[in-house]
């Protein structure tokens, strides 16, 4: 499998390209609007045919590049059925499979950061990866204090849908603010300061209640744009796309 992890420095967002090496069919997960030229260039260089553009949830900190890339490449946009985004080509339900070549991406609903959060499990010859969006970070997790956030729901999502995977499953988050690229299910069970197995649901809820984080800087711009599949306000379209 072709697997590429891309980073947007401004929002600390990871975008992932996964492609079947034989058929060259591909999916792109969490593309960033300001990086669509880079995404396009990489896809053209490696040569895959892009089938799906998947957003792991309705982002509040950046604008998705899915809408622009759909127009450029003819791929289908995919969001959770709980997102309420009418412009999406496909509303993904828990357990759905997105096939690309001989590979398949399993959709798992992992709400709690938002109602629309999904994680994506990809298995290849005994090797399992989970792309967790904002449900689980390396030694952290998505916040739960706005946009349908619910700490109890997130705790259940992580334990039931991510920690139930094999311990050697590689974890690839939607963001990282400290320079980490990936982790494993076992590492997060043991070392995650919010969600390790020794932390109870009530303890987790107390941790999340006391984070006192500022709202994302771009929330007023990003949410309406992402409900429109990534249409930014005209005055902000200075990226050449």
CORQUIKA-V245807 format. One record per pair of residues at least 24 apart in sequence whose C-alpha atoms are under 10 Angstrom apart, sorted by the first residue. I is the first residue (numbers start at 1). J is the second residue. D is the distance in whole Angstrom. If there is no record, write none. Layout:
I;J;D
I;J;D
This chain:
1;26;10
1;102;10
1;103;8
1;124;8
2;26;9
2;46;9
2;48;9
4;28;10
4;42;9
5;29;10
5;172;9
5;181;8
5;182;10
6;30;10
6;31;9
6;32;10
6;35;9
6;38;9
6;39;9
6;181;10
7;31;10
7;32;9
7;35;9
7;174;10
7;175;9
7;176;9
7;181;10
8;32;7
8;33;10
8;34;8
8;35;7
8;62;10
8;175;9
9;176;10
9;177;9
10;34;10
10;61;10
10;62;9
11;61;7
11;62;7
11;63;10
11;175;8
11;176;9
11;177;9
11;216;10
11;217;10
11;218;10
12;61;10
12;62;10
12;174;9
12;175;5
12;176;6
12;177;6
12;178;9
12;179;9
13;61;9
13;62;8
13;133;9
13;134;10
13;173;9
13;174;6
13;175;5
13;176;7
13;177;9
14;131;10
14;133;9
14;172;9
14;173;7
14;174;5
14;175;6
14;176;8
14;181;9
15;39;9
15;54;10
15;55;10
15;131;10
15;133;10
15;172;10
15;173;9
15;174;7
15;175;9
16;54;10
16;131;9
16;172;9
16;173;10
16;174;9
17;42;9
17;43;8
17;48;10
17;50;9
17;53;10
18;48;9
18;50;9
18;100;9
18;103;9
18;105;10
18;122;9
19;43;10
19;46;9
19;47;10
19;48;7
19;49;8
19;50;8
19;51;10
19;100;7
19;101;8
19;102;10
19;103;8
20;48;8
20;49;10
20;99;10
20;100;7
20;101;5
20;102;7
20;103;6
20;104;9
21;46;10
21;47;10
21;48;8
21;101;8
21;102;9
21;103;10
22;48;10
22;101;7
22;102;8
23;48;8
23;49;9
23;100;8
23;101;5
23;102;8
23;103;10
24;48;4
24;49;6
24;50;8
24;100;8
24;101;7
24;102;10
25;49;5
25;50;6
25;51;6
25;52;9
25;99;9
25;100;5
25;101;5
25;102;9
25;103;9
26;50;5
26;51;6
26;52;7
26;53;9
26;75;10
26;99;9
26;100;6
26;101;8
26;103;9
27;51;6
27;52;5
27;53;6
27;54;7
27;75;9
27;76;10
27;77;10
27;98;9
27;99;9
27;100;7
27;104;10
27;105;9
28;52;6
28;53;5
28;54;6
28;55;9
28;66;9
28;69;10
28;75;10
28;77;10
29;53;6
29;54;5
29;55;6
29;56;7
29;64;10
29;65;10
29;66;9
29;77;10
29;78;9
29;120;9
29;131;9
29;133;9
29;174;9
30;54;6
30;55;5
30;56;6
30;57;9
30;58;10
30;59;9
30;62;10
30;63;10
30;64;7
30;65;8
30;66;8
30;133;8
30;174;8
31;55;8
31;62;10
31;63;9
31;64;6
31;65;5
31;66;6
31;67;10
31;68;10
31;69;9
31;230;10
32;62;7
32;63;6
32;64;5
32;65;5
32;66;8
32;230;9
33;62;8
33;63;6
33;64;5
33;65;4
33;66;8
33;67;9
33;68;8
33;69;9
33;230;7
33;231;9
33;232;9
33;237;9
33;239;8
33;241;8
34;62;9
34;63;8
34;64;9
34;65;7
34;237;9
34;238;9
34;239;6
34;240;9
34;241;8
35;64;9
35;65;7
35;239;8
35;241;9
36;64;9
36;65;6
36;66;9
36;68;8
36;69;7
36;72;10
36;239;9
36;240;9
36;241;7
37;65;10
37;68;10
37;69;9
37;239;9
37;240;8
37;241;7
39;65;9
39;69;9
40;69;8
40;72;8
40;73;9
43;73;10
49;73;8
49;74;9
49;75;9
49;100;9
50;74;8
50;75;6
50;76;9
50;100;9
51;75;5
51;76;6
51;77;9
51;98;9
51;99;9
51;100;7
51;101;10
52;76;5
52;77;6
52;78;7
52;89;9
52;90;9
52;98;8
52;99;9
52;100;9
53;77;5
53;78;6
53;79;9
53;88;10
53;89;10
53;90;10
54;78;5
54;79;6
54;80;9
54;88;10
54;90;9
54;92;9
54;98;10
54;118;10
54;120;10
55;79;6
55;80;8
55;88;10
55;116;10
55;117;9
55;118;8
55;119;10
55;133;8
55;174;10
55;226;10
55;229;10
56;80;7
56;83;10
56;107;10
56;109;9
56;110;9
56;114;10
56;116;8
56;117;6
56;118;5
56;119;7
56;120;8
56;131;9
56;132;8
56;133;5
56;134;8
56;135;9
56;174;8
57;82;9
57;83;7
57;110;10
57;111;9
57;113;9
57;114;7
57;115;8
57;116;5
57;117;5
57;118;7
57;119;9
57;133;8
57;134;8
57;135;10
57;226;9
58;82;10
58;83;7
58;84;9
58;85;8
58;114;8
58;115;9
58;116;7
58;117;8
58;147;9
58;222;9
58;223;7
58;224;9
58;225;10
58;226;6
58;227;7
58;229;9
58;230;10
59;114;9
59;116;10
59;117;10
59;133;10
59;134;9
59;147;10
59;218;10
59;219;8
59;222;7
59;223;7
59;224;10
59;225;9
59;226;7
59;227;9
59;230;10
60;114;10
60;146;10
60;147;8
60;215;9
60;216;7
60;217;9
60;218;7
60;219;5
60;220;8
60;221;8
60;222;5
60;223;5
60;224;9
60;225;9
60;226;8
61;215;9
61;216;5
61;217;7
61;218;5
61;219;6
61;220;9
61;221;9
61;222;6
61;223;8
62;216;9
62;217;9
62;218;7
62;219;8
62;221;8
62;222;5
62;223;8
62;225;9
62;226;9
62;230;9
63;218;9
63;219;9
63;221;8
63;222;5
63;223;8
63;224;9
63;225;6
63;226;6
63;227;10
63;229;9
63;230;6
63;231;8
63;232;7
64;222;8
64;223;10
64;225;8
64;226;6
64;227;10
64;228;10
64;229;7
64;230;5
64;231;8
64;232;9
65;226;9
65;229;8
65;230;6
65;231;9
65;232;10
65;241;10
66;226;9
66;229;6
66;230;6
66;231;9
67;225;10
67;226;9
67;228;8
67;229;5
67;230;5
67;231;7
68;229;9
68;230;7
68;231;8
68;241;7
69;230;10
69;241;10
70;229;10
72;241;10
77;229;8
78;229;10
79;116;8
79;117;9
79;118;8
79;229;10
80;107;9
80;108;9
80;109;8
80;115;9
80;116;5
80;117;7
80;118;7
81;109;9
81;115;10
81;116;7
81;117;10
81;118;10
82;109;9
82;111;9
82;114;9
82;115;6
82;116;5
82;117;8
82;118;10
83;114;9
83;115;7
83;116;5
83;117;8
83;227;8
84;115;10
84;116;8
84;227;8
85;116;10
85;226;8
85;227;5
85;228;7
85;229;7
86;227;8
86;228;8
86;229;9
87;226;10
87;227;8
87;228;6
87;229;6
87;230;10
88;227;9
88;228;9
88;229;7
89;229;10
92;116;10
92;118;9
93;118;9
94;118;8
94;119;10
95;120;10
96;120;10
97;121;9
97;122;10
98;122;10
105;129;10
105;130;9
105;131;10
106;130;9
107;131;10
108;132;9
108;157;9
108;161;7
108;162;9
109;135;10
109;157;8
109;161;8
110;134;9
110;135;6
110;136;9
110;153;8
110;154;7
110;155;9
110;156;8
110;157;5
110;158;7
110;159;10
110;160;9
110;161;7
110;162;8
111;135;7
111;144;10
111;148;9
111;149;8
111;150;8
111;151;10
111;152;10
111;153;6
111;154;6
111;155;9
111;156;9
111;157;6
111;158;9
112;141;10
112;142;8
112;143;8
112;144;6
112;145;10
112;147;9
112;148;7
112;149;5
112;150;5
112;151;6
112;152;7
112;153;5
112;154;4
112;155;8
112;156;8
112;157;7
112;158;9
113;141;8
113;142;5
113;143;6
113;144;5
113;145;8
113;146;8
113;147;8
113;148;7
113;149;5
113;150;7
113;151;8
113;153;8
113;154;6
113;155;10
113;157;10
114;142;9
114;143;9
114;144;8
114;145;10
114;146;8
114;147;6
114;148;5
114;149;5
114;150;8
114;153;10
114;154;9
115;147;8
115;148;6
115;149;7
115;150;9
115;153;9
115;154;10
116;147;10
116;148;9
117;154;10
117;157;10
118;157;10
118;161;10
119;157;10
119;158;10
119;161;8
119;162;8
119;172;10
119;173;9
119;174;10
120;162;10
120;172;10
121;161;10
121;162;9
121;165;9
121;169;9
121;170;10
121;171;10
122;169;10
122;170;10
123;169;9
126;169;10
127;166;10
127;168;8
127;169;7
127;170;8
128;165;9
128;166;8
128;167;10
128;168;8
128;169;5
128;170;6
128;171;9
129;165;9
129;166;10
129;168;9
129;169;5
129;170;5
129;171;6
129;172;7
129;184;9
129;185;10
130;162;8
130;165;9
130;169;7
130;170;6
130;171;5
130;172;6
130;173;8
130;184;9
130;185;9
131;162;10
131;170;8
131;171;6
131;172;5
131;173;6
131;174;7
131;182;10
132;158;9
132;161;10
132;162;8
132;171;7
132;172;6
132;173;5
132;174;6
132;175;9
133;171;10
133;172;8
133;173;5
133;174;4
133;175;7
134;173;7
134;174;5
134;175;7
134;176;10
135;162;9
135;173;8
135;174;8
136;162;8
136;171;8
136;172;9
136;173;6
136;174;8
136;175;9
136;188;9
136;192;9
136;194;10
136;195;9
137;171;8
137;172;8
137;173;5
137;174;7
137;175;7
137;176;7
137;177;9
137;180;9
137;181;10
137;182;9
137;183;9
137;188;9
137;192;9
138;171;8
138;172;8
138;173;7
138;174;10
138;175;9
138;176;7
138;177;9
138;178;9
138;179;10
138;180;7
138;181;8
138;182;7
138;183;6
138;184;9
138;185;10
138;187;9
138;188;7
138;191;9
138;192;7
138;193;10
139;176;10
139;178;10
139;180;9
139;183;9
139;187;9
139;188;6
139;189;9
139;190;10
139;191;7
139;192;4
139;193;6
139;194;7
139;195;8
139;196;9
140;173;10
140;176;9
140;188;9
140;191;10
140;192;6
140;193;7
140;194;6
140;195;8
140;196;10
141;173;9
141;174;10
141;175;9
141;176;10
141;192;9
141;193;10
141;194;8
141;195;8
141;208;10
142;173;10
142;174;9
142;175;9
142;208;10
143;208;7
143;209;9
143;211;8
143;212;10
143;213;8
144;205;9
144;208;7
144;209;8
144;211;10
145;208;8
145;209;8
145;210;10
145;211;9
145;212;9
145;213;9
145;215;9
146;215;9
147;223;10
150;205;9
150;208;9
151;201;8
151;202;9
151;204;7
151;205;5
151;206;9
151;207;9
151;208;7
151;209;8
152;201;7
152;202;8
152;204;8
152;205;7
152;208;10
153;201;10
153;205;10
154;195;10
154;201;10
154;204;10
154;205;10
155;194;9
155;195;7
155;200;9
155;201;6
155;202;10
155;204;7
155;205;8
156;201;8
158;189;10
158;195;8
159;189;9
159;195;8
159;196;9
159;197;9
162;188;10
162;189;10
163;188;8
163;189;7
163;195;10
163;196;10
163;197;9
